[in-house]
Amino acid sequence: MIKVIWPHNITFKYWAACLVADFPNENLPIPDDERNWQEWGTIVAGTGVFQRATIPAPLSFKEGTKKEVFTDWEKWAKIVYTIMSDNFNVIE
């Protein structure tokens, strides 16, 4: 059973730490700075179970240019929660 925390009224650092702890087999890095959440989220989206679940990346890179797909970590995290809960038996 997978546990994913609903990302509302909590900090990014807490939510990210829970995601790292809840998916230990993915070896996700621990984000060091909330200002870099998009880079961290892009790593998450391209890793193992998240990639297979088609989690969208907060950043895209086209023709050498970085484009923000999501500008709010909470909106992106809610999509992560929704997709993961649709693909797995999730505990809130």
N, C-alpha and C positions, 0 to 999 in steps of 0.2 A: 504494500500500500504506500502511496506517495503522499506526502504532506506538502502543500503549497499554501503559503500565507497570502491572504487577501491584502493587497498593498494600499490600505487606506488608513489614514491617521497614524502612520508609522514613518520612520525615517528610511531613506534609501539604504543607508548602511545596515540597518537592522534587517530589512527585507532581503537585501543581497546576501547577508551572512546566513540567513535562514535558507535561502536557495542553495548556497554552497554546501551547507550542512545536510540538507535534505537530499542532495544528489551527489554523494561522496564518490561514486564511481565515475563521474564525469570530470573529476579533477579541475573544477572551475577555479580560476584565480580569485583571490579576495580583493575586491576593489579598494584602492588606497585613498581615493579622493572622489567625493560625490560629483565634482565638476567633470570627471571623466566617465560618467555613467554610460554615455553612448558608446564609447569604445569598449567598455566592459560588456555591455549588452550585446554588442556585435560579436564579441568572442562567444558569449553564451549561445546566441542564435546559431552559430556555426559549429557547435559542439554536440556530438553524440545524439542523445535522446531529444534534445531541443531542435537540432537540425532535422531529425527524422519526423518530428512533430510539426515542422515548418513554422517555427517561431520566426517572426519577421525581425530583421536587424534594424536597430535604431538609426544606423548610418548605411549609406550605399556609396560605392565608389564606381564612378563611370568616367572613363577616359581620363583617369588620374585626378578627378575632382571628387572631393568629399561632399556628400549631400545629406542633410539631416532629414530623416524620414519621420522621426519622432523627436519632439523638442521637450516633452514632459515625461520624466521617468515613470511617474505613476500611471499615465495612460498606457505606456508600453508594458509595464508590469501587469496591468489588468488584462491585457491581451495575452500575456504569457500565462497568467492564471487560467483564463478562459480556455485557451488551447490545451493546456496541460490537463485541466479537469475534464475536457471532452475526450482526451486520449487515454486517460488513466483514471483509476479509482482514487479520487483525491479526498483527503480529510481537510476540512477547513480549520 
